[in-house]
C-alpha cells in the first residue's frame, strides 16, 4: 500500500462518524463525567468542558429545589450541548431510587437516569436485586435507564432484558482508583451485550480509560479521577485524549497477543501435509 | 465489658515501636492494632506523613468538599449528673425549652443562613422535653430541611422508628467514655448512669432503620487511646450487624465550661489532630466531623485533613439563633465564632467547596421508619 493510499484510508475511516447510540440518542464523545467532589462550580464546569463530555451525571441529593450557591445544576444548564443524567446516589432500595428518578426527570428535564442503589454506605457497592427492580420499573415508564451495576454478566443480561438503555458495570469500587479490577467479567459482558457498555467507577488514570475502550467498552464515566486529581481541568482533557486513543485502537484492532512460544521446528501438524502424496 | 468491644487485645501494654507505626502505615487493611500503633507516642514523629495520608484518603473519598450542618438546641432541661456538662442538673442556670413556634423561628433562621442539615439537641428525657416533644420538633424540621439529625437521649427501637418515620435521618449519641469505671464515676446520677443502655442505643437506632448514626467519645474524660480503640470496635460491630446504616464520627474535646470541670486526661491539639488522621487512615470511608468547639486556626487546618464535615455559625444556647440575648448558658463554649459566610470563604480559600445540600428528602418515607 502506497503512502498516499494509506492516508486516504485513514481519511475514509475518519469520515465515518464514530458515534454511539444510547436509548435512541446519538453521542460522539465516549467520556461521561460525574460532577461531585469538585472544589467549586467553576472547576467543575471547566473540567466538563475540557472533557468534551456530552453526558454529565448529577447527584439528585446535591440538587436543590430552589437554586442555591452550592447548586450544581445551574452552571451545567447554562453550558448547553449537554445531556444531563440525574443519578439516584443515596438510594438504599428500589422504591427510593424510583422516586428519586421521577423527581430528577422533573428537575433536570431529562429522560436519562443513572440508577445507583448502594445500601451499604461504606463501600457503596451497587445492590443487584434492588437495581434490577428499579431498572425494570423505570424502563417501563419510558426512562433511558443507565444502571450502575456490579460487573456480573448474568445481571447484565437480565438488565438488558427489562429494557435498560445501557449497562454501567464498575471497574472497581467507586472512588477506589483500583482501575479495571473486573476486567475478566467485563469481557464476558462485552461479548454478549446488545446495548452500550460503559465502565463506571474505579478508574484512576487515563491509561485505564484507554484500556477500557481498547477492550471494546463503548464509553467510560469518571468523576473522582478528575475531581480529586492535582489539576482537574488538565486531567479531564487527558481523559478525553485517552478515550479517543483507546477507541481508535479498538477500531484499528490490536495485534494478537503473543504466547511467547517460538514456532516448533517439527510442527505437530506436519503429518497433515503428507496426505495423498 | 462485652467481648466485641474489649480493646485489651490491642492494648497489651507493651507499647508500639517506630517499626509498628511504619507497619501500620504500610498496612493494606488497618484495624484496631494499627490504630493503637498510630496513637502511641512512637507515632508522634510520623505526624506529617499521617496528615498527608489523611488528606489523600479524604480527598479520594469526599473530594474537595466539606459537608455543612448546624446544631439547634431545643431544650436544656436535664436530670443527669454528668460531671463535665454545662447542662447537668446540679448547675444553677435558667432552664427552658423552645415552644414549637420558637422551634420554627430558629429553623427559619438556620434555613436563611443556608443550611439544609440540622441537628436537634436536648438533654436527658424529661417531662418538659421528652420523646413526644422531640418527635414534634423533628416533624417541624423535616418540613424544611433535607437532613434532620437528633442528639438527645437513648431511646427504644420503637421510638427510633417513629423518629425515622417523622423524617429523622440521623441519630448522634456519644458514649462519652467507653471505660465503664470512668463512666460510672463521671455520670453521677440520672438515667445516663446506665452504661450498657447507652452503648446499645446506636444498634437500636440502626435496627429501626435510621440512615446514619453518629458515634464519638468526649476527649478528656478517660484514656483517649483506650476510648479510640473501643470506638473503632463499636463502629466495626455496628457495620457488621447493620450493613445498611452509615456511621459518622466526631471528636468533641472537653473545653472549659459552666461546670468548671477539670479534665484529668487533657488532650492537646496535636494529639487531637493525630487522632483524626489515625481514624481517617483506618476508616477511609467514614465521614469525620469537627464542631465549633475548636478554635478557628485549628478548624481551618483540619478541614479536608481527615475532617469531611463541619458545623458553622453554631449557637449552643437554647434559642441562640434568635436576635435576643441568650437567657441560658451554652452546653459548651464555642471556640469558632465566625459566621457562615466567613467559614465558607475560608473553605473556598483552601480549595474546598462547602456543601450544604448533600441529601434529599426524596429518600425518606419509602422504607424507613422500621417498616423495612
Boltz contact constraints between the chains, C-beta under 6 A:
constraints:
  - contact:
      token1: [A, 37]
      token2: [B, 63]
      max_distance: 6.0
  - contact:
      token1: [A, 39]
      token2: [B, 64]
      max_distance: 6.0
  - contact:
      token1: [A, 39]
      token2: [B, 351]
      max_distance: 6.0
  - contact:
      token1: [A, 39]
      token2: [B, 353]
      max_distance: 6.0
  - contact:
      token1: [A, 40]
      token2: [B, 353]
      max_distance: 6.0
  - contact:
      token1: [A, 60]
      token2: [B, 360]
      max_distance: 6.0
  - contact:
      token1: [A, 61]
      token2: [B, 358]
      max_distance: 6.0
  - contact:
      token1: [A, 61]
      token2: [B, 359]
      max_distance: 6.0
  - contact:
      token1: [A, 61]
      token2: [B, 360]
      max_distance: 6.0
  - contact:
      token1: [A, 64]
      token2: [B, 357]
      max_distance: 6.0
  - contact:
      token1: [A, 70]
      token2: [B, 355]
      max_distance: 6.0
  - contact:
      token1: [A, 70]
      token2: [B, 356]
      max_distance: 6.0
  - contact:
      token1: [A, 90]
      token2: [B, 363]
      max_distance: 6.0
  - contact:
      token1: [A, 92]
      token2: [B, 244]
      max_distance: 6.0
  - contact:
      token1: [A, 93]
      token2: [B, 367]
      max_distance: 6.0
  - contact:
      token1: [A, 95]
      token2: [B, 366]
      max_distance: 6.0
  - contact:
      token1: [A, 96]
      token2: [B, 363]
      max_distance: 6.0
  - contact:
      token1: [A, 96]
      token2: [B, 366]
      max_distance: 6.0
  - contact:
      token1: [A, 99]
      token2: [B, 362]
      max_distance: 6.0
  - contact:
      token1: [A, 100]
      token2: [B, 362]
      max_distance: 6.0
  - contact:
      token1: [A, 103]
      token2: [B, 362]
      max_distance: 6.0
  - contact:
      token1: [A, 119]
      token2: [B, 244]
      max_distance: 6.0
  - contact:
      token1: [A, 120]
      token2: [B, 243]
      max_distance: 6.0
  - contact:
      token1: [A, 121]
      token2: [B, 246]
      max_distance: 6.0
  - contact:
      token1: [A, 122]
      token2: [B, 285]
      max_distance: 6.0
  - contact:
      token1: [A, 175]
      token2: [B, 60]
      max_distance: 6.0
  - contact:
      token1: [A, 175]
      token2: [B, 61]
      max_distance: 6.0
  - contact:
      token1: [A, 227]
      token2: [B, 63]
      max_distance: 6.0
  - contact:
      token1: [A, 228]
      token2: [B, 59]
      max_distance: 6.0
  - contact:
      token1: [A, 228]
      token2: [B, 60]
      max_distance: 6.0
  - contact:
      token1: [A, 228]
      token2: [B, 63]
      max_distance: 6.0
